[in-house]
């Protein structure tokens, strides 16, 4: 088995999840699946504009190698957790500052469940930032057999 993002053949297991984490780029299964999707749909051209929240290192390297840093905008509420100089962005407070119809791709994996404001509004604003032919790639965890639309304590 080989990581489709970095080429490593070494993986680490998590409980109940064999080969969950790539030892080369530390990507999880969900990150490697997104890399496969981007490749399959040939989504990464030199002029592709991408907005990526909580950019996973393996995927960030993969994307930046293909499109360069100029059109790759990485954001997070706490940029100190990353290594590339991501810009600070609060999805609740800063969401209105996104340009309309600008990005070809918006990415966020396991982010929306941490947003303490109305996630529907956040998703609508992220969609508004996409070009008419743009794509929104994201994942949210599903635990157990119930669904809850409020992800944060309201106090």
C-alpha positions, 0 to 999 in steps of 0.5 A: 500500500502506498500513500497517494499524497506523499508516496510513503508505504508506512502506515500506523493503525488506530483502534479499529482502523488499520493503516489509518495514518500515513507515517510520511505525511500524517494524513488520515483516510479522509484526507487521502480519499479527498486527494483521490477525488481531486485527482479523479476529477482533474480538479487541480489546474495551475489557475485553480483558486482554492480556499482550504480551512484547517489544511492537513499537511499531506493534502496541503503539500499535494495541492501546493505542488500542483497549483503553486502558492499564489492561488492556494489560500489556507485559513484556520482559527488557530494558524499556530497549529500549522507550518505554512503561514496559514492566515487566521480566519474565524468562520463565525466572525470573518465569513462575510469577508470572503469574496463572492464567486471567487474560488474554484474549490473550498475544502474543509474536513472535520471543521464545521462540527467545531463552528460555534455559530449557525453552521447552515449560514457558514455553509451558505457563505462558503458556497457563495464564495464559489464560482458557478462551476466551483466545488465544495469538498468537506467531511463531517464525522458521524457518530452512533445512530443519531444526528444533531444539528447543533454542534456547540454548547449555547450559553 
